[in-house]
Amino acid sequence: MTKLFWGIMTGIALLATSCDKSAAPDPAPADQPADKTDTLASLKVMSYNIHHCNPPSKPDYIDINAIVGVVKAQKPDLLALQEVDVNTSRSGALNQAQEIANKLHMRYFFGKAIDYQGGAYGVAILSKYPLAETTVHRLPVKAGTEGEPRVMATAKVTLPDGTTMRFGSTHLDAQSDPANRQLQVRAISDIAAGESLPFIIAGDFNATPDSDVINALDSQFKRTCQVCAPTIPASNPSKAIDFIAYRHPANKFDVAGHQVVSEPYASDHRPVVAVIKIEK
């Protein structure tokens, strides 16, 4: 796409990209193990659209323990969640981000996309390591599309050896027209271009690898899969729309492993897990 096209699209956006700074993320549970001081050789990263912890086979049933069990089996260092409910009536007025983090003994930050049923709905970041500079980046929506507001939540993560990186969780527009997703991924790419820290992003992009949306993502990030296994629907997946991607100013990241977890019950998406090697 030309620069002129993107200028026009951005100019007619209903919601310009903005960000909300959070004073601090919620702390780790009291029994969170002390941080190590050794140097990490790799990071295990997981992305999971959790469908507000509602198994598709059980309408109106919330099963947080099913989501926790799936995550616990993978033991990620960093976890990006999408479709997270906080204090909504449909999910039992429970802070799902906090509850999942407590059960996993991880720190967390919730990024609200919209108000919903008396509470909030959005994305979350969970981490074994300290979080700071937590931010909700509000992504643009094209005027007249009635697109639901979308966000990218980011946090600075401090690794055991004291080095820092940025981690993000996002969930792009789901409409059949890709116009909003194109605006949103361009906004994410612009944020990444101005970032000096190593940056890992994970989420539900609602776009397949052959789309212009993922091509735009690839302009700033490297995905942990190039031939990507499908992630939806969970019962019999046919499309890959959930991805983990990274960028490092000194090219110190590389992929040591990537998989889509075979999990058909807990959500309508299958989770994605990648091991990102940190070169020294």
N, C-alpha and C positions, 0 to 999 in steps of 0.2 A: 504494500500500500504506500502511496506517496505521502510526503510530509503534509502537503496541502489537505489530503483527505483526513488525516488524523487531526489537523487543526480545526477543520470544519466539524468533525464528530465531537471533539472536545468542547468546542464552542457552543454546541447545542445540547450539551449534557445538562440534565435536570439537576443532578447533584454533583458538584465539583469535588474532586478529591480533597479530603481534609484529614486531620488526625487529632485524636484525643489522647492526651498524655495522662497516664495513671500515676498517682503518687507512689504506689508500691503494689506489687502483686501480693496475693494472699500467701502467708508463710507456709513452709512445710509443716506437716504434722509433728507433734512433739517427739514422736519416736523415730523421726527421720534419721537414718544413720549419718554420722559425721562425714564431711567431705574428705576424700583422700587427697594426698598431696603429690601423688605420682603423676606421670605424664600419660595421657591417653594415647593409644595407638589407633583407635577407631571410635566412631559413634554409631550406635544403633538407633535408627530413626523410624518412627511408625506414623502413618496417617490413616485415620479411620472416620468415615462418616457414620455416626452412630444412630441416626434416625431417632433422635431423642430417646434412645434406649428402648425402643418399641420393636420387638421382633415382628416382622411382617406376617408371620403365620398366626399371631395372636393380637388382633386388633384391640386397642384400648388397654393393653397390658404393658407395664413398664418393668423391664428386667435389667436393672443396673448390674447385678452380679454376673449376668451373661457377658456384658461388655468388659467388665473387670477381668473375668476369667480369660477372655481372648487376649487382652493386653498383657496380663500377667504371664501367660505362657511364652510371650515373645521377649519380655524383659527389656523394653526399649529405654534408652537414655533420654530421648526426646520424643514427645508424642503430640501430634496435631489432631484435634478433634473438630468435627463439623456437625451441624444440626444438634446443638446442645441446648437443652432447656434449663432455665434458672427460675425457679419459683412460679412456674406456670400451672394452671389448673389441670391441664391434661396429663401432667407428669407428677401430680401429687404435691405441688408446692415445695419441691425439693431442688436444691442447688446441685444439679448433676455434675458440674465441673468440680465443685468442692468434694462431693461425695466420692466420685471416681478417684480424685487425687488422694483423698484420705485413705481409701482402701488400697491404693497402690504405693502409699508412702512417698508421694511425689509433690513437688511444688506445682502451683498452677496459676494461670491468669486467664480470665474469661473476657472475650471481646464481644460486646453486644452489637448485633446487627439491627434488631428491631425489638420494640415492645410487643409482647404477645401474651394473651390470656392472663393478664394480671402480673406477668413477670417479664422475662427477657429470653431472647433466642439468638444464638450466634455461634461463634467458634471458640475454641480454647487451646491453650498451650499447657502441657504438663512437662515437667523436667525433673531429673534427678539432681540437677545442679542449680545454684542460685540464679535467680532472675532479677533483672533490673531494667530500667528504661522501657517499661511496658507501655505499648501504644496501640490504639485502635485506629487504623487508617481507613477512612470511609471512601469507598470506591464509587466512581461515577456511574450514573444511569442516564441513558439517552431520553430526552424529553419525548413524551407521548407513548412510551412503551409500557408504562405501568409496571416497570421492573421493580422487584422487591429490593430494598437497600441491601448492599453487600459490603463486607469489610475484609481487611487483612489485619490480624492481630500479630504484633511482633514483640520480641523481648530480647534483651542482651543476656546471653548465657555466659557465666564464668565457669570454665572447665577446671578440673582439679589442679592443673599446673599454673593456674592464674590467667591463662590466655582467655580471650573473649571472642564471641561470635554472635551473630544475629540469627534468630529462629522465627519463622512465621507460619501461621496457619490461615488458610483462606478457603472460601467457598464462593465460586462465581455464579452468575445468573444462569437460571435453568431454562429460559425460554427457547423455543425452537429457532428464533431469529438470533444470530450470533452477535448482533450489534453491541449489546451491553457487555458481553464477555470480551469483545475486542477492546472496548474502552477500558474495561477493568484490568485486563492483562497488560495493556499499555501503561496504565497508571502504576501497576506493580513493577514493571520494567524500569520506569522512570525512578521509582524509589530505590530500586536495586542499583541503578547506575550511579546514584549519589552516595552509596554506602561504602565506607572504607573497610568495614569488618568482613570477615568471611560470613556468608549468608546461606542458610538452608531454608527453603520454603517447601511446604507440603500442604496438600489439600485436595478438594473436589473441584476440578476445573470445568466440569460439565462440557468437556470438549475432548475429542479423540486425537491421537497423535498426528493424523494427517490434516488437521484443521489449521486455519490461519491463527487461531488463538494459541495453540501450542507452538506453532512456528514463532510467534512473538515471544512466548515464554523462553524458547530456546535461544533467542537473541541475547539474553542476559544470564541464563542459567543452563546448566547441563543436567538433564534428567538421569536418574539412576537406572532407567531402562531405555533402550532404544527400540527393541522389539518387545512391546509391553503386553503382558498377560491381561485379560479382561477382568474388570472389577465389579461390573453390574450386569444384570441383577444377581444378588448373592446366591440364589438357588441354582442358577444356570447361567453364569456370566457370559456375555457376548461382546461387551464394549469396555475399553480401558479409558476411564475418565479421571481416575485418582492417581496423583503423581507425587514424587519427591524429587526435588531438584536443588542444585547447589552452585555456588560460585565462590571462588577464593582469589583475592588479589594476587597472591603469590603462587597460585596453582598447587596448593598443598593438599587438596582433597582429591580422592579417587574412589571409585566404587569397588568394594570388596564383595558385595553380594546384594541381590535384589530378589524379592519374592512377593507374590500375592498369596495371602494366607487362605487356605481352603476352609472357610467358615460360613455356612449357609443359614444359620439360625438367628444370630443376635441382631443383625441389622439388614437393610436392603443393599448394602455395599459390602464387599470383601475388603479387609484391611491390606495396606501395602507396607512392607517392611524393607528397609535398606540398611546395609552396613557401609558407612563411609569412612574410608581409611584416611588417617591424618599423617601425612608424610613429614618427617622431621628434617 
